[in-house]
Amino acid sequence: MAFAKTDKFKVEIIDMAEFATALSHPARIAIITFLLDNPGARCSSLVDFLPLSQPSCSRHLGELRKAKLVEAKPCGSEVHYFLKMDRIKHFCDAFRASLNPPSC
């Protein structure tokens, strides 16, 4: 059985890989794009807009929440979803920095 050797990498690199993994499905990118324009949307709004079933949408939202890119805020019997822009910006900046190392 093979084991991933993620413990051999810096925490920042592992975090960037987890961020990229969270974005590795087109549905998740579409959800992020939708939430950018519609902060506080409910899952039913996403289902109405995207070609996803409710269970599929919930599963993808769960992956984005696990990666801490989306947060859920209960409001009565509904749950509203918001992007965690500070975390998204942090990873975008870190990724950009990793592609543009300082010159020697």
N, C-alpha and C positions, 0 to 999 in steps of 0.2 A: 504494500500500500504506500502510495506517495504522499508526502506531507509538504505543504507549502512552507517555505522558509521565510515567512514575512517578518519574523523576529530579527532577521539579519539586516533589516532596513531601518532608516530613520523614521520616527513617528510621522514627520511631515510627509514623507514619501508614501507611507501606508495610508495616511488620511487622503492624499490626492488620489490614490488608487481606489479607495472606497467611494470618493466623490464621483470618479469616472464610472465606476461600476453602477452607481445609482442612476447615472445618465445613459446607461448602455441600452436602453430600450426606447424606441420612438414614442411610445405612449407616455413615458415619464417626462420626456422633453416637451411633449404636447401639454401635459398637465402643468409643468412649470410655466410654459408660455401663457397658458390660459390664466393661471393664478397671478401672473405678472399684470395682466390687464383686468383681472376680476378678483382682487384680494377679498378674502372672506367667503369665497364660493363654497357651496355645499357639494357633496359628492353627486347629488342628483343633477346639479347644474353641469358638472363635468360630463356626466352620462348623456345629457341632452346635447352637448356640444361635440363630444368625441365619439368615434366609432368603437365604444367599449361598453361591455355589460356592466352592471353595478358591481358584481363580485370582482370582475377584472379591474375596474377602476379602484375599488377599495384595496385590492392587493397591491397595485402600483403606488397608491398613496401610502400604504404601509411601508413599502420599500423606501420611499422618499422620506418618510418620518424616521425610519431607522437610521438613515444617513444624516438625519438632522437638517434636511434641506427644506422641510415643510413642517409646520406645527399645526396642531388641531386645537381649536378652542370651542368647548361646548357652549351652546347658547340655548338653554331650555332643552328641548328634545332633539335639537339639531346640532351638528358639528360643522364648524366653519374652518376652512383651511387657508393658511397664510404661508407665504414664502419666508424663509429666514434669510433675508437679504444680506445681513452681516456675514453669515457663514458662506453664502454663495460668493459674495465679493471677496472674502478671504481666500477661498480656493481658486478663484479666477486670478487673483493677484499672485498667489503662490505658483500657480501653473505657468503664468506668463513669466515670472522671475526664473523658473527652472528652465525655460526655453531661451532666455536671454541672460546667460551668466556674465558677470563682469569680465571685461577683457583683462588679460594679464599684463 
